[in-house]
C-alpha cells in the first residue's frame, strides 16, 4: 500500500515520469542508511497504540482531502499519504528499514520497465537502473544482516536466501517480460489474477501456521507445498468475495463521481503500478 500512496504523491508533484531515478535512490538508501533505524522503531519509541492511532488519523485525513473538490486540498491529501507511507516504511516496518527500501526500489523499477516498454523512458537508462537496484539489494542484505548478531551459519543462510530471492525474482520477471506476447497457461494467469490477495495474505497465513503447526527445523517440501496450496485457496476466496467486488464498486463510484480527466489520471496511475 505504501507504494501506491507514494505513486499518488508523485503524480501530484509531476514526478511520476521518473521512476528509474527514484528506484535507484531507494536502492542506494537501502545500502547506505538501511540499518540506522531499528525494526518498528516508532512503535518501540511511542507505543503501538499511539502509532496506529496517528497513522489511522493521517490516512483518513489523506483520503478525505483526496476526495475534495479543491485542487489544493487534493494535493495536500496526496502528499500527506505519500509522507505517511514513507515514514512507516522507513521508521516502523515489520522488517528492517533496508528491506523496506529495497522492496520499494524493486516496485518502482517495475514502473520504470513499464514505461520503457511503452517508449516513455530510455531502455538503456532503465537497464542501468535495474542493474543498480539488483546489486544494491543483494549488497544491502549481505551488509546489514551482519548487524543482527546472528550465529555465522544463520547469517550465511539468510544472506544466501535473500540474494537467491532477489535474483530469482529478477529472473522470473525477465521471463514473464520475454513471454508477455505469448499465450500463457490458464493456471499461471489465474495466479496472476489473485496475486494481490496472495501478497496481502501470505504473511498472516505463514505466521499463523508457525503458531498452529510449528516451523520445521529442516526443509520440509511436503509441508511447504501444502502451505502454498492453502495460500492459493484462501487467496482465490479472498479475490472472489472481497477484491473483485471491491474493484467493481470502486469503478462504479469513480464513474459516478470523477470527471473524465480525473478518471483518465487514475487509470494511468493504476497501469503504472
C-alpha positions in Angstrom: 0.0 0.0 0.0 2.9 2.4 0.7 4.0 2.1 -2.9 0.6 3.2 -4.2 0.4 6.1 -1.8 3.8 7.2 -3.0 2.7 6.9 -6.6 -0.2 9.1 -6.0 2.0 11.7 -4.3 4.4 11.5 -7.3 1.6 12.1 -9.7 0.6 15.1 -7.8 4.1 16.6 -7.9 4.6 15.6 -11.5 7.5 13.3 -10.7 5.8 10.1 -11.8 7.6 10.2 -15.1 11.0 9.5 -13.5 10.6 6.1 -11.6 14.1 4.9 -12.6 16.0 7.6 -10.6 13.5 7.0 -7.7 14.2 3.3 -7.7 17.9 3.9 -7.7 17.5 6.4 -4.8 15.6 3.8 -2.7 18.2 1.1 -3.6 21.1 3.3 -2.5 19.2 4.3 0.6 18.9 0.6 1.5 22.7 0.2 1.3 23.8 3.5 2.9 21.3 4.0 5.7 19.3 0.8 5.8 20.3 -0.2 9.4 20.4 3.2 11.0 16.9 2.7 12.5 15.6 -0.3 14.3 12.7 -2.5 13.2 9.4 -1.0 14.2 11.3 2.0 15.7 8.3 4.2 16.0 6.3 1.6 17.8 9.2 0.9 20.2 9.6 4.6 20.9 6.0 5.8 21.2 4.0 2.6 21.6 2.0 0.6 19.1 -1.4 2.2 20.1 0.0 5.7 19.5 1.5 4.8 16.1 -1.7 3.1 15.0 -3.9 6.0 16.1 -1.7 8.6 14.4 -1.4 6.6 11.2 -5.1 6.0 11.1 -6.0 9.6 11.5 -3.4 10.7 8.9 -4.6 8.1 6.5 -8.2 9.1 6.9 -7.2 12.7 6.5 -5.3 12.0 3.3 -8.3 10.1 1.9 -10.7 12.8 2.9 -8.5 15.5 1.3 -8.0 13.5 -1.8 -11.8 13.4 -2.3 -12.1 17.2 -2.0 -13.3 19.3 -4.9 -10.5 21.8 -4.3 -7.2 21.2 -6.1 -5.0 22.5 -3.3 -6.7 20.2 -0.7 -6.4 17.2 -3.0 -2.7 17.9 -3.4 -2.3 18.2 0.3 -4.0 14.9 0.8 -1.8 13.1 -1.8 1.3 14.5 -0.2 0.2 13.5 3.3 -0.4 10.0 2.1 3.0 9.8 0.5 4.8 11.1 3.5 2.9 8.8 5.8 3.8 5.8 3.7 7.5 6.8 3.6 7.7 7.3 7.3 6.1 4.0 8.1 8.3 2.1 5.6 11.5 3.6 7.0 10.6 4.1 10.6 8.1 1.4 11.5 8.3 -1.6 9.2 7.9 -5.1 10.4 11.3 -5.8 8.7 14.5 -3.9 8.7 14.4 -0.4 7.0 16.9 -1.6 4.4 14.5 -4.4 3.4 11.6 -2.0 3.1 13.7 0.4 0.9 14.9 -2.5 -1.3 11.3 -3.7 -1.8 10.2 -0.1 -2.7 13.2 0.2 -5.1 12.1 -3.1 -6.8 8.5 -1.9 -7.2 9.5 1.5 -8.7 11.8 -0.4 -11.0 8.8 -2.3 -12.3 7.1 1.0 -13.1 10.3 2.1 -14.9 10.3 -1.0 -17.0 6.6 -0.5 -17.8 7.4 3.0 -19.1 10.4 1.8 -21.1 8.3 -0.9 -22.8 5.8 1.8 -23.8 8.5 4.1 -25.1 8.1 6.6 -22.3 11.6 6.1 -20.9 15.1 5.2 -22.2 15.6 1.5 -22.2 19.3 2.0 -21.6 18.7 4.1 -18.5 16.2 1.6 -17.2 18.6 -1.3 -17.8 21.3 0.5 -15.8 18.7 1.2 -13.0 17.7 -2.4 -12.9 21.4 -3.5 -12.5 21.9 -0.9 -9.7 18.7 -1.9 -7.9 19.6 -5.6 -8.0 23.2 -5.1 -6.9 22.3 -2.8 -4.1 19.5 -5.0 -2.8 21.8 -8.0 -2.7 24.6 -5.9 -1.1 22.2 -4.4 1.5 21.2 -7.9 2.6 24.9 -9.0 2.9 25.9 -5.9 4.7 23.1 -5.1 7.1 22.3 -8.7 8.2 25.7 -8.6 10.0 24.3 -6.1 12.5 21.7 -8.7 13.8 24.2 -10.6 15.8 23.2 -14.0 14.3 25.4 -17.1 14.5 27.7 -17.4 11.5 25.7 -20.2 10.0 22.3 -18.4 10.4 23.8 -15.2 9.0 25.2 -17.0 5.9 21.9 -18.8 5.4 19.9 -15.6 5.5 22.3 -13.9 3.0 22.0 -16.8 0.6 18.2 -16.8 0.9 17.9 -13.1 0.4 20.3 -13.0 -2.5 18.6 -16.0 -4.1 15.2 -14.5 -3.7 16.2 -11.2 -5.3 17.9 -12.9 -8.2 15.1 -15.4 -8.8 12.5 -12.5 -8.6 14.5 -10.7 -11.3 14.8 -13.8 -13.5 11.0 -14.5 -13.1 10.1 -11.0 -14.1 12.5 -11.2 -17.0 11.0 -14.5 -18.2 7.5 -13.0 -17.9 8.5 -10.0 -19.8 10.0 -12.1 -22.6 6.8 -14.2 -22.8 4.4 -11.3 -22.5 3.1 -11.6 -26.1 2.6 -15.3 -25.9 -0.5 -17.2 -24.7 0.1 -18.5 -21.2 -1.5 -21.4 -19.4 -4.7 -20.5 -17.6 -3.2 -21.7 -14.3 -0.5 -19.0 -14.5 -2.9 -16.2 -15.5 -5.2 -17.3 -12.7 -2.3 -17.0 -10.1 -1.6 -13.6 -11.6 -5.2 -12.6 -11.1 -5.1 -13.4 -7.4 -1.6 -12.2 -6.9 -2.5 -9.2 -4.9 -4.5 -11.3 -2.5 -1.5 -13.7 -2.2 0.7 -10.7 -1.5 -1.6 -9.4 1.3 -2.4 -12.8 2.9 0.8 -14.8 2.8 2.5 -13.2 5.9 -0.6 -13.7 8.1 -1.1 -17.2 6.8 2.5 -18.3 7.3 2.8 -16.7 10.7 -0.5 -18.5 11.8 0.9 -21.8 10.6 4.1 -21.2 12.6 1.9 -20.8 15.7 -0.5 -23.6 15.0 1.7 -26.3 13.3 5.2 -25.1 14.2 8.1 -24.3 11.9 10.1 -27.4 11.0 13.8 -27.4 11.9 14.7 -28.8 8.5 13.4 -28.3 5.0 10.0 -29.9 4.6 8.9 -29.8 0.9 5.6 -31.5 1.6 4.7 -29.1 4.3 5.7 -26.2 2.1 3.6 -27.4 -0.8 0.6 -27.9 1.5 1.0 -24.3 2.8 1.2 -22.9 -0.7 -1.9 -24.9 -1.6 -3.8 -23.4 1.3 -2.5 -19.9 0.4 -3.8 -20.3 -3.2 -7.2 -21.4 -2.0 -7.6 -18.7 0.6 -6.3 -16.1 -1.9 -8.8 -17.3 -4.5 -11.7 -17.0 -2.0 -10.4 -13.5 -1.0 -10.3 -12.4 -4.6 -13.8 -13.7 -5.4 -15.5 -12.4 -2.2 -13.5 -9.2 -1.4 -11.2 -8.0 -4.1 -13.3 -8.4 -7.3 -16.5 -6.9 -5.7 -14.4 -4.0 -4.3 -12.9 -3.3 -7.7 -16.4 -3.3 -9.3 -17.6 -0.9 -6.6 -14.6 1.3 -7.0 -15.1 1.6 -10.8 -18.8 2.4 -10.3 -18.0 5.1 -7.8 -15.3 6.5 -10.0 -17.6 6.7 -13.0 -20.2 8.5 -10.8 -18.0 11.0 -9.0 -15.0 11.6 -11.2 -14.6 13.9 -14.0 -13.2 12.5 -17.3 -9.8 14.0 -16.6 -9.6 12.6 -13.1 -10.7 9.1 -14.3 -8.0 9.1 -17.0 -5.3 10.1 -14.5 -6.4 7.3 -12.1 -6.3 4.7 -14.8 -2.8 5.8 -15.8 -1.7 5.6 -12.2 -3.1 2.1 -11.9 -1.4 0.9 -15.0 1.9 2.4 -14.0 1.7 0.4 -10.7 
